[in-house]
C-alpha cells in the first residue's frame, strides 16, 4: 500500500508574521502607516488583544487616528483583558460618549 507523502513547501517568500494582523487592522479602517505603528506597540502582545482594543475604540466612535494616538499614549490599554476593555467601553457609551465627545452638551441660554 502506497502512502501519499505531503508535498514540500512551495518555494518563494513566506508570509511575514503580522501580515494577517495588518490586513485586519486595515479592514477596520487603519491606513498602512497606522497599522504599522499599531503593530509596533507592545510587539509581543497577542494579536487578538491588539485588534480587540482597536475595535472597542473605533466602536466608541473614535477615528482610526484618534484611536491610534490614544493607544500610543496609553499602551496599558492593549494589555487590559478584552472583557474588561469592553466593559469600560460600555460604561463610556452609557455615560454618553459619542464619537469621542460627550453627547449631552449644555445649550446656549
Gaussian input, Z-matrix of N, CA and C with variables (Angstrom, degrees):
# hf/3-21g

backbone

0 1
 N
 C     1     B1
 C     2     B2     1     A1
 N     3     B3     2     A2     1     D1
 C     4     B4     3     A3     2     D2
 C     5     B5     4     A4     3     D3
 N     6     B6     5     A5     4     D4
 C     7     B7     6     A6     5     D5
 C     8     B8     7     A7     6     D6
 N     9     B9     8     A8     7     D7
 C    10    B10     9     A9     8     D8
 C    11    B11    10    A10     9     D9
 N    12    B12    11    A11    10    D10
 C    13    B13    12    A12    11    D11
 C    14    B14    13    A13    12    D12
 N    15    B15    14    A14    13    D13
 C    16    B16    15    A15    14    D14
 C    17    B17    16    A16    15    D15
 N    18    B18    17    A17    16    D16
 C    19    B19    18    A18    17    D17
 C    20    B20    19    A19    18    D18
 N    21    B21    20    A20    19    D19
 C    22    B22    21    A21    20    D20
 C    23    B23    22    A22    21    D21
 N    24    B24    23    A23    22    D22
 C    25    B25    24    A24    23    D23
 C    26    B26    25    A25    24    D24
 N    27    B27    26    A26    25    D25
 C    28    B28    27    A27    26    D26
 C    29    B29    28    A28    27    D27
 N    30    B30    29    A29    28    D28
 C    31    B31    30    A30    29    D29
 C    32    B32    31    A31    30    D30
 N    33    B33    32    A32    31    D31
 C    34    B34    33    A33    32    D32
 C    35    B35    34    A34    33    D33
 N    36    B36    35    A35    34    D34
 C    37    B37    36    A36    35    D35
 C    38    B38    37    A37    36    D36
 N    39    B39    38    A38    37    D37
 C    40    B40    39    A39    38    D38
 C    41    B41    40    A40    39    D39
 N    42    B42    41    A41    40    D40
 C    43    B43    42    A42    41    D41
 C    44    B44    43    A43    42    D42
 N    45    B45    44    A44    43    D43
 C    46    B46    45    A45    44    D44
 C    47    B47    46    A46    45    D45
 N    48    B48    47    A47    46    D46
 C    49    B49    48    A48    47    D47
 C    50    B50    49    A49    48    D48
 N    51    B51    50    A50    49    D49
 C    52    B52    51    A51    50    D50
 C    53    B53    52    A52    51    D51
 N    54    B54    53    A53    52    D52
 C    55    B55    54    A54    53    D53
 C    56    B56    55    A55    54    D54
 N    57    B57    56    A56    55    D55
 C    58    B58    57    A57    56    D56
 C    59    B59    58    A58    57    D57
 N    60    B60    59    A59    58    D58
 C    61    B61    60    A60    59    D59
 C    62    B62    61    A61    60    D60
 N    63    B63    62    A62    61    D61
 C    64    B64    63    A63    62    D62
 C    65    B65    64    A64    63    D63
 N    66    B66    65    A65    64    D64
 C    67    B67    66    A66    65    D65
 C    68    B68    67    A67    66    D66
 N    69    B69    68    A68    67    D67
 C    70    B70    69    A69    68    D68
 C    71    B71    70    A70    69    D69
 N    72    B72    71    A71    70    D70
 C    73    B73    72    A72    71    D71
 C    74    B74    73    A73    72    D72
 N    75    B75    74    A74    73    D73
 C    76    B76    75    A75    74    D74
 C    77    B77    76    A76    75    D75
 N    78    B78    77    A77    76    D76
 C    79    B79    78    A78    77    D77
 C    80    B80    79    A79    78    D78
 N    81    B81    80    A80    79    D79
 C    82    B82    81    A81    80    D80
 C    83    B83    82    A82    81    D81
 N    84    B84    83    A83    82    D82
 C    85    B85    84    A84    83    D83
 C    86    B86    85    A85    84    D84
 N    87    B87    86    A86    85    D85
 C    88    B88    87    A87    86    D86
 C    89    B89    88    A88    87    D87
 N    90    B90    89    A89    88    D88
 C    91    B91    90    A90    89    D89
 C    92    B92    91    A91    90    D90
 N    93    B93    92    A92    91    D91
 C    94    B94    93    A93    92    D92
 C    95    B95    94    A94    93    D93
 N    96    B96    95    A95    94    D94
 C    97    B97    96    A96    95    D95
 C    98    B98    97    A97    96    D96
 N    99    B99    98    A98    97    D97
 C   100   B100    99    A99    98    D98
 C   101   B101   100   A100    99    D99
 N   102   B102   101   A101   100   D100
 C   103   B103   102   A102   101   D101
 C   104   B104   103   A103   102   D102
 N   105   B105   104   A104   103   D103
 C   106   B106   105   A105   104   D104
 C   107   B107   106   A106   105   D105
 N   108   B108   107   A107   106   D106
 C   109   B109   108   A108   107   D107
 C   110   B110   109   A109   108   D108
 N   111   B111   110   A110   109   D109
 C   112   B112   111   A111   110   D110
 C   113   B113   112   A112   111   D111
 N   114   B114   113   A113   112   D112
 C   115   B115   114   A114   113   D113
 C   116   B116   115   A115   114   D114
 N   117   B117   116   A116   115   D115
 C   118   B118   117   A117   116   D116
 C   119   B119   118   A118   117   D117
 N   120   B120   119   A119   118   D118
 C   121   B121   120   A120   119   D119
 C   122   B122   121   A121   120   D120
 N   123   B123   122   A122   121   D121
 C   124   B124   123   A123   122   D122
 C   125   B125   124   A124   123   D123
 N   126   B126   125   A125   124   D124
 C   127   B127   126   A126   125   D125
 C   128   B128   127   A127   126   D126
 N   129   B129   128   A128   127   D127
 C   130   B130   129   A129   128   D128
 C   131   B131   130   A130   129   D129
 N   132   B132   131   A131   130   D130
 C   133   B133   132   A132   131   D131
 C   134   B134   133   A133   132   D132
 N   135   B135   134   A134   133   D133
 C   136   B136   135   A135   134   D134
 C   137   B137   136   A136   135   D135
 N   138   B138   137   A137   136   D136
 C   139   B139   138   A138   137   D137
 C   140   B140   139   A139   138   D138
 N   141   B141   140   A140   139   D139
 C   142   B142   141   A141   140   D140
 C   143   B143   142   A142   141   D141
 N   144   B144   143   A143   142   D142
 C   145   B145   144   A144   143   D143
 C   146   B146   145   A145   144   D144
 N   147   B147   146   A146   145   D145
 C   148   B148   147   A147   146   D146
 C   149   B149   148   A148   147   D147
 N   150   B150   149   A149   148   D148
 C   151   B151   150   A150   149   D149
 C   152   B152   151   A151   150   D150
 N   153   B153   152   A152   151   D151
 C   154   B154   153   A153   152   D152
 C   155   B155   154   A154   153   D153
 N   156   B156   155   A155   154   D154
 C   157   B157   156   A156   155   D155
 C   158   B158   157   A157   156   D156
 N   159   B159   158   A158   157   D157
 C   160   B160   159   A159   158   D158
 C   161   B161   160   A160   159   D159
 N   162   B162   161   A161   160   D160
 C   163   B163   162   A162   161   D161
 C   164   B164   163   A163   162   D162
 N   165   B165   164   A164   163   D163
 C   166   B166   165   A165   164   D164
 C   167   B167   166   A166   165   D165
 N   168   B168   167   A167   166   D166
 C   169   B169   168   A168   167   D167
 C   170   B170   169   A169   168   D168
 N   171   B171   170   A170   169   D169
 C   172   B172   171   A171   170   D170
 C   173   B173   172   A172   171   D171
 N   174   B174   173   A173   172   D172
 C   175   B175   174   A174   173   D173
 C   176   B176   175   A175   174   D174
 N   177   B177   176   A176   175   D175
 C   178   B178   177   A177   176   D176
 C   179   B179   178   A178   177   D177
 N   180   B180   179   A179   178   D178
 C   181   B181   180   A180   179   D179
 C   182   B182   181   A181   180   D180
 N   183   B183   182   A182   181   D181
 C   184   B184   183   A183   182   D182
 C   185   B185   184   A184   183   D183
 N   186   B186   185   A185   184   D184
 C   187   B187   186   A186   185   D185
 C   188   B188   187   A187   186   D186
 N   189   B189   188   A188   187   D187
 C   190   B190   189   A189   188   D188
 C   191   B191   190   A190   189   D189
 N   192   B192   191   A191   190   D190
 C   193   B193   192   A192   191   D191
 C   194   B194   193   A193   192   D192
 N   195   B195   194   A194   193   D193
 C   196   B196   195   A195   194   D194
 C   197   B197   196   A196   195   D195
 N   198   B198   197   A197   196   D196
 C   199   B199   198   A198   197   D197
 C   200   B200   199   A199   198   D198
 N   201   B201   200   A200   199   D199
 C   202   B202   201   A201   200   D200
 C   203   B203   202   A202   201   D201
 N   204   B204   203   A203   202   D202
 C   205   B205   204   A204   203   D203
 C   206   B206   205   A205   204   D204
 N   207   B207   206   A206   205   D205
 C   208   B208   207   A207   206   D206
 C   209   B209   208   A208   207   D207
 N   210   B210   209   A209   208   D208
 C   211   B211   210   A210   209   D209
 C   212   B212   211   A211   210   D210
 N   213   B213   212   A212   211   D211
 C   214   B214   213   A213   212   D212
 C   215   B215   214   A214   213   D213
 N   216   B216   215   A215   214   D214
 C   217   B217   216   A216   215   D215
 C   218   B218   217   A217   216   D216
 N   219   B219   218   A218   217   D217
 C   220   B220   219   A219   218   D218
 C   221   B221   220   A220   219   D219
 N   222   B222   221   A221   220   D220
 C   223   B223   222   A222   221   D221
 C   224   B224   223   A223   222   D222
 N   225   B225   224   A224   223   D223
 C   226   B226   225   A225   224   D224
 C   227   B227   226   A226   225   D225
 N   228   B228   227   A227   226   D226
 C   229   B229   228   A228   227   D227
 C   230   B230   229   A229   228   D228
 N   231   B231   230   A230   229   D229
 C   232   B232   231   A231   230   D230
 C   233   B233   232   A232   231   D231
 N   234   B234   233   A233   232   D232
 C   235   B235   234   A234   233   D233
 C   236   B236   235   A235   234   D234
 N   237   B237   236   A236   235   D235
 C   238   B238   237   A237   236   D236
 C   239   B239   238   A238   237   D237
 N   240   B240   239   A239   238   D238
 C   241   B241   240   A240   239   D239
 C   242   B242   241   A241   240   D240
 N   243   B243   242   A242   241   D241
 C   244   B244   243   A243   242   D242
 C   245   B245   244   A244   243   D243
 N   246   B246   245   A245   244   D244
 C   247   B247   246   A246   245   D245
 C   248   B248   247   A247   246   D246
 N   249   B249   248   A248   247   D247
 C   250   B250   249   A249   248   D248
 C   251   B251   250   A250   249   D249
 N   252   B252   251   A251   250   D250
 C   253   B253   252   A252   251   D251
 C   254   B254   253   A253   252   D252
 N   255   B255   254   A254   253   D253
 C   256   B256   255   A255   254   D254
 C   257   B257   256   A256   255   D255
 N   258   B258   257   A257   256   D256
 C   259   B259   258   A258   257   D257
 C   260   B260   259   A259   258   D258
 N   261   B261   260   A260   259   D259
 C   262   B262   261   A261   260   D260
 C   263   B263   262   A262   261   D261
 N   264   B264   263   A263   262   D262
 C   265   B265   264   A264   263   D263
 C   266   B266   265   A265   264   D264
 N   267   B267   266   A266   265   D265
 C   268   B268   267   A267   266   D266
 C   269   B269   268   A268   267   D267
 N   270   B270   269   A269   268   D268
 C   271   B271   270   A270   269   D269
 C   272   B272   271   A271   270   D270
 N   273   B273   272   A272   271   D271
 C   274   B274   273   A273   272   D272
 C   275   B275   274   A274   273   D273
 N   276   B276   275   A275   274   D274
 C   277   B277   276   A276   275   D275
 C   278   B278   277   A277   276   D276
 N   279   B279   278   A278   277   D277
 C   280   B280   279   A279   278   D278
 C   281   B281   280   A280   279   D279
 N   282   B282   281   A281   280   D280
 C   283   B283   282   A282   281   D281
 C   284   B284   283   A283   282   D282
 N   285   B285   284   A284   283   D283
 C   286   B286   285   A285   284   D284
 C   287   B287   286   A286   285   D285
 N   288   B288   287   A287   286   D286
 C   289   B289   288   A288   287   D287
 C   290   B290   289   A289   288   D288
 N   291   B291   290   A290   289   D289
 C   292   B292   291   A291   290   D290
 C   293   B293   292   A292   291   D291
 N   294   B294   293   A293   292   D292
 C   295   B295   294   A294   293   D293
 C   296   B296   295   A295   294   D294
 N   297   B297   296   A296   295   D295
 C   298   B298   297   A297   296   D296
 C   299   B299   298   A298   297   D297
 N   300   B300   299   A299   298   D298
 C   301   B301   300   A300   299   D299
 C   302   B302   301   A301   300   D300
 N   303   B303   302   A302   301   D301
 C   304   B304   303   A303   302   D302
 C   305   B305   304   A304   303   D303
 N   306   B306   305   A305   304   D304
 C   307   B307   306   A306   305   D305
 C   308   B308   307   A307   306   D306
 N   309   B309   308   A308   307   D307
 C   310   B310   309   A309   308   D308
 C   311   B311   310   A310   309   D309
 N   312   B312   311   A311   310   D310
 C   313   B313   312   A312   311   D311
 C   314   B314   313   A313   312   D312
 N   315   B315   314   A314   313   D313
 C   316   B316   315   A315   314   D314
 C   317   B317   316   A316   315   D315
 N   318   B318   317   A317   316   D316
 C   319   B319   318   A318   317   D317
 C   320   B320   319   A319   318   D318
 N   321   B321   320   A320   319   D319
 C   322   B322   321   A321   320   D320
 C   323   B323   322   A322   321   D321
 N   324   B324   323   A323   322   D322
 C   325   B325   324   A324   323   D323
 C   326   B326   325   A325   324   D324

   B1=1.4518
   B2=1.5215
   B3=1.3084
   B4=1.4614
   B5=1.5218
   B6=1.2981
   B7=1.4633
   B8=1.5241
   B9=1.3417
   B10=1.4573
   B11=1.5297
   B12=1.3191
   B13=1.4597
   B14=1.5188
   B15=1.3036
   B16=1.4608
   B17=1.5191
   B18=1.2940
   B19=1.4564
   B20=1.5243
   B21=1.3249
   B22=1.4634
   B23=1.5233
   B24=1.3004
   B25=1.4622
   B26=1.5173
   B27=1.3108
   B28=1.4635
   B29=1.5194
   B30=1.3332
   B31=1.4619
   B32=1.5233
   B33=1.3002
   B34=1.4557
   B35=1.5086
   B36=1.3106
   B37=1.4674
   B38=1.5170
   B39=1.2873
   B40=1.4637
   B41=1.5183
   B42=1.3313
   B43=1.4594
   B44=1.5242
   B45=1.3015
   B46=1.4605
   B47=1.5154
   B48=1.3205
   B49=1.4562
   B50=1.5216
   B51=1.3161
   B52=1.4505
   B53=1.5206
   B54=1.3332
   B55=1.4674
   B56=1.5256
   B57=1.3296
   B58=1.4579
   B59=1.5103
   B60=1.3193
   B61=1.4617
   B62=1.5224
   B63=1.3302
   B64=1.4658
   B65=1.5239
   B66=1.3292
   B67=1.4645
   B68=1.5254
   B69=1.3266
   B70=1.4659
   B71=1.5261
   B72=1.3329
   B73=1.4643
   B74=1.5275
   B75=1.3296
   B76=1.4683
   B77=1.5260
   B78=1.3343
   B79=1.4670
   B80=1.5260
   B81=1.3342
   B82=1.4695
   B83=1.5238
   B84=1.3318
   B85=1.4594
   B86=1.5142
   B87=1.3279
   B88=1.4583
   B89=1.5268
   B90=1.3287
   B91=1.4655
   B92=1.5279
   B93=1.3286
   B94=1.4668
   B95=1.5256
   B96=1.3288
   B97=1.4699
   B98=1.5301
   B99=1.3331
   B100=1.4647
   B101=1.5192
   B102=1.3276
   B103=1.4683
   B104=1.5237
   B105=1.3351
   B106=1.4676
   B107=1.5252
   B108=1.3384
   B109=1.4705
   B110=1.5293
   B111=1.3180
   B112=1.4633
   B113=1.5211
   B114=1.3266
   B115=1.4639
   B116=1.5262
   B117=1.3096
   B118=1.4611
   B119=1.5170
   B120=1.3255
   B121=1.4660
   B122=1.5219
   B123=1.3155
   B124=1.4671
   B125=1.5312
   B126=1.3215
   B127=1.4672
   B128=1.5290
   B129=1.3090
   B130=1.4780
   B131=1.5206
   B132=1.2994
   B133=1.4561
   B134=1.5293
   B135=1.3158
   B136=1.4596
   B137=1.5341
   B138=1.3319
   B139=1.4686
   B140=1.5261
   B141=1.3332
   B142=1.4592
   B143=1.5269
   B144=1.3224
   B145=1.4676
   B146=1.5193
   B147=1.3407
   B148=1.4646
   B149=1.5312
   B150=1.3358
   B151=1.4594
   B152=1.5256
   B153=1.3290
   B154=1.4647
   B155=1.5231
   B156=1.3272
   B157=1.4649
   B158=1.5223
   B159=1.3252
   B160=1.4653
   B161=1.5264
   B162=1.3265
   B163=1.4630
   B164=1.5225
   B165=1.3324
   B166=1.4636
   B167=1.5244
   B168=1.3257
   B169=1.4643
   B170=1.5246
   B171=1.3239
   B172=1.4626
   B173=1.5272
   B174=1.3373
   B175=1.4661
   B176=1.5230
   B177=1.3314
   B178=1.4631
   B179=1.5247
   B180=1.3201
   B181=1.4548
   B182=1.5118
   B183=1.3293
   B184=1.4579
   B185=1.5226
   B186=1.3126
   B187=1.4638
   B188=1.5220
   B189=1.3182
   B190=1.4644
   B191=1.5265
   B192=1.3286
   B193=1.4710
   B194=1.5301
   B195=1.3376
   B196=1.4638
   B197=1.5291
   B198=1.3321
   B199=1.4654
   B200=1.5216
   B201=1.3310
   B202=1.4615
   B203=1.5252
   B204=1.3313
   B205=1.4625
   B206=1.5304
   B207=1.3282
   B208=1.4623
   B209=1.5255
   B210=1.3286
   B211=1.4644
   B212=1.5251
   B213=1.3286
   B214=1.4648
   B215=1.5259
   B216=1.3359
   B217=1.4721
   B218=1.5232
   B219=1.3273
   B220=1.4673
   B221=1.5259
   B222=1.3329
   B223=1.4699
   B224=1.5286
   B225=1.3254
   B226=1.4682
   B227=1.5286
   B228=1.3348
   B229=1.4658
   B230=1.5248
   B231=1.3239
   B232=1.4620
   B233=1.5223
   B234=1.3109
   B235=1.4703
   B236=1.5246
   B237=1.3158
   B238=1.4596
   B239=1.5319
   B240=1.3340
   B241=1.4699
   B242=1.5313
   B243=1.3194
   B244=1.4596
   B245=1.5195
   B246=1.3185
   B247=1.4663
   B248=1.5269
   B249=1.3142
   B250=1.4737
   B251=1.5282
   B252=1.3074
   B253=1.4610
   B254=1.5253
   B255=1.3250
   B256=1.4645
   B257=1.5298
   B258=1.3352
   B259=1.4661
   B260=1.5250
   B261=1.3319
   B262=1.4700
   B263=1.5256
   B264=1.3332
   B265=1.4624
   B266=1.5272
   B267=1.3348
   B268=1.4643
   B269=1.5220
   B270=1.3273
   B271=1.4642
   B272=1.5301
   B273=1.3223
   B274=1.4693
   B275=1.5235
   B276=1.3392
   B277=1.4583
   B278=1.5236
   B279=1.3315
   B280=1.4595
   B281=1.5295
   B282=1.3299
   B283=1.4649
   B284=1.5249
   B285=1.3169
   B286=1.4542
   B287=1.5075
   B288=1.3252
   B289=1.4627
   B290=1.5215
   B291=1.3028
   B292=1.4596
   B293=1.5162
   B294=1.3091
   B295=1.4533
   B296=1.5090
   B297=1.3317
   B298=1.4499
   B299=1.5147
   B300=1.3253
   B301=1.4672
   B302=1.5227
   B303=1.2945
   B304=1.4581
   B305=1.5220
   B306=1.3209
   B307=1.4613
   B308=1.5255
   B309=1.3073
   B310=1.4570
   B311=1.5178
   B312=1.3164
   B313=1.4639
   B314=1.5130
   B315=1.2899
   B316=1.4626
   B317=1.5191
   B318=1.2963
   B319=1.4627
   B320=1.5198
   B321=1.3108
   B322=1.4707
   B323=1.5123
   B324=1.2886
   B325=1.4551
   B326=1.4046
   A1=107.89
   A2=115.29
   A3=120.35
   A4=109.69
   A5=115.26
   A6=120.70
   A7=107.35
   A8=117.34
   A9=118.66
   A10=110.93
   A11=114.01
   A12=118.68
   A13=108.75
   A14=115.30
   A15=117.98
   A16=109.48
   A17=115.06
   A18=121.10
   A19=110.06
   A20=116.87
   A21=118.47
   A22=110.03
   A23=115.37
   A24=120.41
   A25=109.64
   A26=115.78
   A27=120.68
   A28=109.67
   A29=116.48
   A30=118.38
   A31=110.53
   A32=115.62
   A33=120.29
   A34=111.02
   A35=115.45
   A36=119.11
   A37=111.37
   A38=114.86
   A39=120.89
   A40=108.08
   A41=117.88
   A42=119.48
   A43=110.40
   A44=115.84
   A45=120.52
   A46=109.28
   A47=114.10
   A48=119.90
   A49=108.24
   A50=117.64
   A51=121.39
   A52=113.98
   A53=118.26
   A54=120.03
   A55=110.89
   A56=116.98
   A57=119.95
   A58=111.84
   A59=115.82
   A60=119.79
   A61=110.28
   A62=117.08
   A63=120.44
   A64=109.98
   A65=117.02
   A66=120.81
   A67=110.54
   A68=116.99
   A69=120.56
   A70=110.49
   A71=116.96
   A72=120.37
   A73=110.86
   A74=117.03
   A75=119.88
   A76=110.20
   A77=117.01
   A78=120.64
   A79=111.44
   A80=116.85
   A81=121.26
   A82=111.83
   A83=116.86
   A84=119.43
   A85=115.01
   A86=117.51
   A87=120.53
   A88=109.06
   A89=116.55
   A90=120.69
   A91=108.74
   A92=116.61
   A93=120.39
   A94=110.66
   A95=116.57
   A96=121.27
   A97=111.06
   A98=117.09
   A99=120.55
   A100=110.68
   A101=117.26
   A102=120.77
   A103=109.90
   A104=117.21
   A105=121.24
   A106=110.54
   A107=116.95
   A108=120.44
   A109=110.86
   A110=116.42
   A111=120.40
   A112=111.04
   A113=117.03
   A114=120.58
   A115=111.39
   A116=117.48
   A117=121.46
   A118=113.20
   A119=117.22
   A120=120.89
   A121=109.36
   A122=116.99
   A123=120.63
   A124=109.70
   A125=116.36
   A126=122.30
   A127=113.93
   A128=118.12
   A129=120.24
   A130=113.14
   A131=116.40
   A132=121.99
   A133=110.90
   A134=115.79
   A135=122.04
   A136=108.81
   A137=118.53
   A138=120.82
   A139=113.85
   A140=117.50
   A141=119.70
   A142=111.40
   A143=117.41
   A144=119.98
   A145=111.10
   A146=116.01
   A147=120.22
   A148=109.66
   A149=116.27
   A150=120.31
   A151=111.22
   A152=117.51
   A153=120.93
   A154=111.05
   A155=117.03
   A156=120.45
   A157=110.14
   A158=116.54
   A159=120.44
   A160=110.14
   A161=116.66
   A162=120.77
   A163=111.45
   A164=117.67
   A165=120.18
   A166=111.29
   A167=117.03
   A168=119.97
   A169=110.98
   A170=116.74
   A171=119.74
   A172=110.74
   A173=116.66
   A174=120.29
   A175=112.16
   A176=116.55
   A177=119.88
   A178=111.33
   A179=115.95
   A180=119.96
   A181=113.82
   A182=117.39
   A183=119.51
   A184=109.67
   A185=116.19
   A186=120.04
   A187=108.22
   A188=116.33
   A189=120.07
   A190=110.24
   A191=117.43
   A192=120.82
   A193=110.72
   A194=117.66
   A195=120.81
   A196=110.93
   A197=117.02
   A198=120.56
   A199=110.40
   A200=116.70
   A201=120.82
   A202=110.78
   A203=117.06
   A204=120.74
   A205=110.67
   A206=117.00
   A207=120.70
   A208=110.96
   A209=116.89
   A210=120.32
   A211=111.57
   A212=117.39
   A213=119.95
   A214=110.77
   A215=116.76
   A216=120.36
   A217=112.17
   A218=116.54
   A219=121.39
   A220=110.45
   A221=117.88
   A222=119.70
   A223=113.33
   A224=118.00
   A225=120.36
   A226=110.97
   A227=117.39
   A228=120.19
   A229=111.23
   A230=116.65
   A231=120.43
   A232=112.13
   A233=117.00
   A234=120.80
   A235=111.97
   A236=116.79
   A237=120.80
   A238=109.24
   A239=117.67
   A240=119.23
   A241=110.68
   A242=115.90
   A243=121.73
   A244=111.94
   A245=117.45
   A246=120.24
   A247=110.94
   A248=117.00
   A249=119.96
   A250=110.64
   A251=116.96
   A252=120.87
   A253=110.23
   A254=116.70
   A255=121.37
   A256=110.47
   A257=116.90
   A258=120.39
   A259=111.07
   A260=116.68
   A261=120.48
   A262=110.79
   A263=116.43
   A264=120.47
   A265=110.30
   A266=117.59
   A267=121.20
   A268=110.71
   A269=116.77
   A270=120.97
   A271=110.82
   A272=117.26
   A273=120.50
   A274=111.13
   A275=117.27
   A276=119.77
   A277=110.82
   A278=115.89
   A279=120.68
   A280=110.67
   A281=116.84
   A282=121.11
   A283=112.57
   A284=116.73
   A285=120.11
   A286=116.14
   A287=118.04
   A288=119.21
   A289=108.41
   A290=115.99
   A291=120.96
   A292=108.26
   A293=116.52
   A294=120.17
   A295=112.63
   A296=116.64
   A297=120.37
   A298=113.06
   A299=117.54
   A300=121.13
   A301=108.90
   A302=116.15
   A303=120.19
   A304=108.47
   A305=117.07
   A306=121.30
   A307=111.70
   A308=118.13
   A309=120.96
   A310=111.61
   A311=116.75
   A312=121.02
   A313=108.79
   A314=115.65
   A315=120.65
   A316=108.74
   A317=116.57
   A318=120.39
   A319=110.65
   A320=115.47
   A321=119.88
   A322=108.00
   A323=116.06
   A324=117.87
   A325=114.76
   D1=128.24
   D2=178.04
   D3=-89.41
   D4=132.11
   D5=177.55
   D6=-105.26
   D7=120.85
   D8=-179.38
   D9=-64.86
   D10=135.86
   D11=177.21
   D12=-92.98
   D13=151.61
   D14=178.57
   D15=-70.88
   D16=150.10
   D17=-179.99
   D18=-74.64
   D19=147.08
   D20=176.27
   D21=-67.67
   D22=159.35
   D23=179.35
   D24=-61.26
   D25=142.76
   D26=179.68
   D27=-65.51
   D28=139.78
   D29=178.11
   D30=-69.62
   D31=161.06
   D32=177.83
   D33=114.40
   D34=-179.03
   D35=-176.37
   D36=-67.63
   D37=141.90
   D38=176.75
   D39=-97.27
   D40=152.30
   D41=178.81
   D42=-59.94
   D43=137.07
   D44=177.57
   D45=-77.95
   D46=149.27
   D47=177.14
   D48=-60.45
   D49=133.84
   D50=178.12
   D51=95.92
   D52=-8.79
   D53=-179.22
   D54=-63.33
   D55=-42.23
   D56=178.16
   D57=-65.42
   D58=-37.27
   D59=178.64
   D60=-67.62
   D61=-40.90
   D62=178.11
   D63=-61.93
   D64=-40.78
   D65=178.66
   D66=-64.03
   D67=-39.63
   D68=178.67
   D69=-64.42
   D70=-41.21
   D71=178.77
   D72=-66.05
   D73=-39.61
   D74=177.21
   D75=-64.28
   D76=-37.04
   D77=178.21
   D78=-64.74
   D79=-26.41
   D80=177.50
   D81=-78.58
   D82=-12.68
   D83=179.41
   D84=116.72
   D85=0.76
   D86=177.03
   D87=-79.25
   D88=142.39
   D89=175.41
   D90=-74.00
   D91=171.26
   D92=176.80
   D93=-57.10
   D94=-45.63
   D95=-179.23
   D96=-64.26
   D97=-43.56
   D98=178.94
   D99=-64.15
   D100=-41.55
   D101=178.53
   D102=-62.15
   D103=-42.16
   D104=178.61
   D105=-61.51
   D106=-44.14
   D107=178.89
   D108=-64.51
   D109=-41.13
   D110=-179.79
   D111=-66.23
   D112=-39.41
   D113=177.69
   D114=-65.42
   D115=-26.23
   D116=178.69
   D117=-75.50
   D118=-16.94
   D119=178.36
   D120=-80.08
   D121=128.33
   D122=177.49
   D123=48.20
   D124=58.79
   D125=-172.09
   D126=-54.76
   D127=-29.85
   D128=-178.46
   D129=-86.92
   D130=1.83
   D131=-177.39
   D132=-70.68
   D133=148.21
   D134=175.58
   D135=-59.38
   D136=128.04
   D137=-177.27
   D138=-55.77
   D139=-34.80
   D140=-179.58
   D141=-63.90
   D142=-34.09
   D143=178.39
   D144=-66.37
   D145=-43.19
   D146=-179.73
   D147=-63.09
   D148=-45.26
   D149=179.62
   D150=-64.44
   D151=-40.93
   D152=-179.79
   D153=-63.95
   D154=-42.50
   D155=179.47
   D156=-63.50
   D157=-45.55
   D158=179.45
   D159=-62.49
   D160=-43.16
   D161=-178.51
   D162=-62.35
   D163=-43.09
   D164=-179.79
   D165=-62.43
   D166=-40.09
   D167=179.16
   D168=-67.71
   D169=-38.93
   D170=177.61
   D171=-66.72
   D172=-37.55
   D173=178.56
   D174=-66.63
   D175=-23.28
   D176=175.11
   D177=-74.18
   D178=-10.33
   D179=179.30
   D180=101.54
   D181=4.88
   D182=177.23
   D183=-72.78
   D184=148.24
   D185=173.61
   D186=-72.53
   D187=164.97
   D188=178.02
   D189=-59.47
   D190=-41.42
   D191=-179.38
   D192=-65.32
   D193=-41.96
   D194=179.20
   D195=-66.77
   D196=-40.21
   D197=178.48
   D198=-63.50
   D199=-43.53
   D200=178.71
   D201=-63.15
   D202=-44.38
   D203=179.74
   D204=-60.42
   D205=-40.83
   D206=178.90
   D207=-64.78
   D208=-43.09
   D209=179.54
   D210=-68.19
   D211=-31.95
   D212=176.36
   D213=-69.82
   D214=-37.57
   D215=178.80
   D216=-75.80
   D217=-31.95
   D218=-176.18
   D219=-130.21
   D220=70.43
   D221=-177.49
   D222=-64.21
   D223=-14.77
   D224=176.96
   D225=-61.08
   D226=-24.66
   D227=176.85
   D228=-59.85
   D229=-31.17
   D230=179.92
   D231=-70.77
   D232=-26.02
   D233=-179.61
   D234=-90.25
   D235=-9.43
   D236=-179.25
   D237=-68.37
   D238=135.49
   D239=177.14
   D240=-54.32
   D241=140.14
   D242=-174.95
   D243=-54.85
   D244=-43.47
   D245=-178.77
   D246=-63.98
   D247=-40.06
   D248=179.01
   D249=-66.19
   D250=-40.40
   D251=177.46
   D252=-62.65
   D253=-41.58
   D254=178.01
   D255=-62.52
   D256=-41.87
   D257=178.33
   D258=-62.65
   D259=-42.85
   D260=178.65
   D261=-62.80
   D262=-42.21
   D263=179.25
   D264=-64.18
   D265=-41.09
   D266=177.01
   D267=-61.19
   D268=-40.69
   D269=178.84
   D270=-63.18
   D271=-43.09
   D272=177.68
   D273=-62.81
   D274=-39.20
   D275=177.22
   D276=-64.97
   D277=-41.45
   D278=179.80
   D279=-63.25
   D280=-32.38
   D281=178.72
   D282=-80.63
   D283=-3.38
   D284=174.15
   D285=101.33
   D286=12.63
   D287=177.25
   D288=-70.39
   D289=124.09
   D290=-179.11
   D291=-138.96
   D292=116.72
   D293=179.67
   D294=65.82
   D295=28.39
   D296=179.47
   D297=82.09
   D298=4.13
   D299=179.87
   D300=-127.99
   D301=153.51
   D302=176.59
   D303=-69.02
   D304=131.13
   D305=-176.82
   D306=-74.32
   D307=-36.86
   D308=-177.60
   D309=-88.01
   D310=101.03
   D311=179.42
   D312=-110.07
   D313=149.11
   D314=177.23
   D315=-73.93
   D316=134.99
   D317=177.83
   D318=-81.52
   D319=158.01
   D320=178.23
   D321=-69.79
   D322=136.92
   D323=-174.20
   D324=-126.12

